Amino acid sequence: MKSNLPWIFAGIGAGIAATWILMNQPRAQTETGYDSVEEGAARTYGWGGKARITGAARNVVGQAKEGFGRLAGRDDIASEGVVDQAAGSVKNAAGTVAQAAGQTIHDLNR
């Protein structure tokens, strides 16, 4: 039977390396206090844009699902499409609010 000692040392070394990497991650700028207001406004506006795009896409997918479900006579797929449309509309609305907030922060920071 071979010795398992090299594997034990390799496991310990991998654990130490993983711990060192996790403990030495840079902190978010908001934690250090160096995050500028303008950067926060830009990030909020950018997140809003992404949310609006994904919301609109989910709305279109929901419309397609609903149409396919009604065409195929599958009420379960049609109702999934309606739910997807509602979720897409909510995400689109959240994106619109985030973009408005980001623009407002930018305007107030001038």
C-alpha positions in Angstrom: 0.0 0.0 0.0 1.4 3.4 -1.0 1.8 6.2 1.4 -0.9 8.9 1.3 1.4 11.5 2.8 2.0 13.4 -0.5 -1.8 13.7 -1.0 -2.3 15.0 2.5 0.4 17.6 2.1 -1.1 18.6 -1.3 -4.6 19.0 0.4 -3.2 21.1 3.2 -1.3 23.3 0.7 -4.4 23.7 -1.4 -6.4 24.7 1.7 -3.8 27.2 2.7 -3.7 28.7 -0.8 -7.5 29.0 -1.0 -7.7 30.6 2.4 -5.0 33.1 1.5 -6.7 34.0 -1.7 -10.1 34.4 -0.1 -8.7 36.5 2.8 -6.8 38.9 0.6 -9.5 39.8 -1.8 -9.8 43.6 -2.3 -12.8 45.2 -0.6 -15.6 46.9 -2.5 -15.0 50.6 -2.9 -18.1 51.5 -0.9 -16.5 49.7 2.1 -13.4 51.8 1.9 -15.2 55.0 1.5 -13.5 56.0 -1.8 -16.5 55.4 -4.0 -17.5 58.7 -5.7 -21.0 59.8 -6.0 -20.7 60.1 -9.8 -19.5 56.5 -10.1 -22.4 55.4 -8.0 -24.8 57.3 -10.3 -23.2 55.7 -13.3 -23.4 52.2 -11.9 -27.1 52.8 -10.9 -27.9 54.1 -14.4 -26.0 51.2 -16.0 -27.8 48.6 -13.9 -31.1 50.2 -14.9 -30.3 49.9 -18.5 -29.5 46.2 -18.2 -32.6 45.6 -16.2 -34.7 47.3 -18.8 -33.2 45.2 -21.6 -33.7 41.9 -19.7 -37.2 43.0 -18.7 -38.1 43.8 -22.3 -36.6 40.5 -23.5 -38.5 38.5 -20.9 -41.7 40.3 -21.9 -41.2 39.3 -25.5 -40.5 35.7 -24.5 -43.6 35.7 -22.4 -45.7 36.9 -25.4 -44.3 34.2 -27.6 -45.0 31.6 -24.9 -48.5 32.8 -24.4 -49.2 32.8 -28.2 -47.7 29.3 -28.6 -49.7 28.0 -25.6 -52.9 29.4 -27.0 -52.2 28.1 -30.5 -51.3 24.6 -29.2 -54.2 24.5 -26.7 -51.8 24.3 -23.7 -53.1 26.5 -21.0 -50.1 25.8 -18.7 -47.7 27.3 -21.3 -50.0 30.2 -22.0 -50.2 31.0 -18.3 -46.4 30.8 -18.0 -46.2 33.3 -20.8 -48.5 35.7 -18.9 -46.3 35.3 -15.7 -43.2 36.0 -17.8 -44.8 39.1 -19.3 -45.6 40.4 -15.8 -42.1 39.7 -14.5 -40.6 41.4 -17.5 -42.8 44.4 -17.0 -41.8 44.6 -13.3 -38.1 44.3 -14.2 -38.5 46.9 -16.9 -40.2 49.3 -14.5 -37.4 48.7 -11.9 -34.8 49.5 -14.6 -36.6 52.7 -15.5 -36.7 53.8 -11.8 -33.0 53.0 -11.4 -32.1 55.0 -14.5 -34.1 57.9 -13.2 -32.4 57.7 -9.8 -29.0 57.5 -11.5 -29.7 60.6 -13.6 -31.1 62.5 -10.6 -28.0 61.7 -8.6 -25.9 62.9 -11.5 -27.9 66.1 -11.9 -27.7 66.8 -8.1 -24.0 66.2 -8.0 -23.2 69.0 -10.6 
